[in-house]
Amino acid sequence: MTLILVVDDELALADLLEDALLDEGFEVLKAGDGLRGLRIAEVHKPDVVVTDFMMPVKTGLELAEDLRSDPELRAIPVILMTGAQGGVAGKRTDLFRAVLNKPYKLEAMVDTIMHSCEQDPWR
């Protein structure tokens, strides 16, 4: 089963995305900040990480940088969901498979995740 890690401090949004992904047959783990997300990724090695940009403790940008610097985690596709930081993050194609601006359509996020699972040039 494909494992998706959702990292977002907005619990309602994380729960909504989790429900949609479970409906599509994915397994989902969640974290409320980037540091916890990194720790979960180290243990569970998810197939895709979906992260918010602005979070406490460690931002989504910092999380993606940490994932890319770890030989065991660098191949995991990272999808960023963001509000105002989309322009900055969009220039970091070395870190993010895709950047979706909030508010995003749930179907678009699920499609992006499914596409990331199918095409995986970093692995």
C-alpha positions in Angstrom: 0.0 0.0 0.0 1.3 3.5 -0.8 2.1 5.6 2.2 1.6 9.3 2.2 2.9 11.6 5.0 0.8 14.8 5.4 2.6 17.5 7.4 0.4 20.5 8.3 -0.2 22.4 11.5 -3.8 23.1 10.4 -5.4 19.9 11.7 -8.7 20.4 9.9 -7.0 20.6 6.5 -4.8 17.6 7.3 -7.8 15.6 8.3 -9.7 16.5 5.2 -6.8 15.5 3.0 -6.3 12.3 5.0 -10.0 11.3 4.4 -9.7 11.9 0.7 -6.5 9.9 0.5 -7.9 7.0 2.5 -10.9 7.0 0.1 -8.4 6.5 -2.7 -6.8 3.6 -1.0 -3.7 5.3 0.4 -2.2 4.7 3.8 -1.7 8.1 5.6 0.4 9.3 8.5 0.2 12.9 9.8 2.4 15.3 11.6 1.7 18.8 12.9 5.1 20.3 12.3 8.2 19.8 10.1 10.4 18.3 12.8 7.8 15.7 13.7 7.3 15.1 9.9 11.0 14.5 9.5 11.1 12.0 12.4 8.1 10.1 10.9 9.7 10.1 7.5 13.0 8.6 8.9 11.1 5.7 10.5 8.4 5.0 7.9 10.0 6.1 4.6 6.7 7.3 3.0 6.2 7.2 -0.8 5.2 10.9 -0.9 5.4 13.8 1.6 2.8 16.5 1.4 3.8 19.5 3.5 2.6 23.0 4.3 5.1 25.8 4.1 4.5 27.8 7.3 4.6 25.6 10.4 6.0 25.8 13.8 9.4 24.3 14.7 10.4 23.5 11.1 8.9 24.9 7.9 8.0 22.9 4.9 11.1 24.4 3.1 13.3 23.2 5.9 11.7 19.8 5.9 12.3 19.4 2.2 15.9 20.5 2.5 16.4 17.9 5.3 14.8 15.2 3.3 17.0 16.0 0.3 20.2 16.0 2.4 19.5 12.5 3.8 20.6 9.7 1.4 17.8 7.4 2.6 15.1 10.0 2.2 16.2 12.2 -0.7 14.2 10.3 -3.4 10.9 10.9 -1.7 8.7 13.2 -3.7 7.7 16.3 -1.8 4.5 18.3 -2.6 4.2 21.7 -1.1 0.9 23.3 -0.2 1.2 27.0 0.5 -0.5 30.3 0.8 1.7 33.3 0.2 5.0 31.6 -0.3 4.1 29.8 -3.6 6.3 32.1 -5.7 9.4 31.4 -3.6 8.8 27.7 -3.4 7.9 27.3 -7.1 11.5 28.2 -7.9 12.8 25.3 -5.9 12.2 22.5 -8.3 15.2 20.7 -6.7 13.1 20.3 -3.5 9.4 20.1 -4.6 7.7 17.8 -7.1 4.8 20.2 -7.2 3.5 23.4 -5.4 -0.2 23.9 -4.9 -1.5 27.2 -3.6 -4.1 27.3 -0.9 -6.9 27.1 -1.2 -6.4 24.1 -3.5 -9.1 21.8 -4.9 -8.9 18.5 -3.1 -9.2 16.6 -6.4 -6.2 18.5 -7.7 -4.1 17.5 -4.6 -5.1 13.9 -4.9 -4.3 13.8 -8.6 -0.9 15.4 -7.9 -0.2 12.8 -5.3 -1.2 10.0 -7.6 0.9 11.4 -10.4 3.9 11.6 -8.0 3.5 7.9 -7.2 3.4 6.9 -10.8 6.3 9.1 -12.1 9.2 9.0 -9.7 12.4 10.3 -11.3 14.1 10.9 -7.9 13.9 7.2 -6.8 
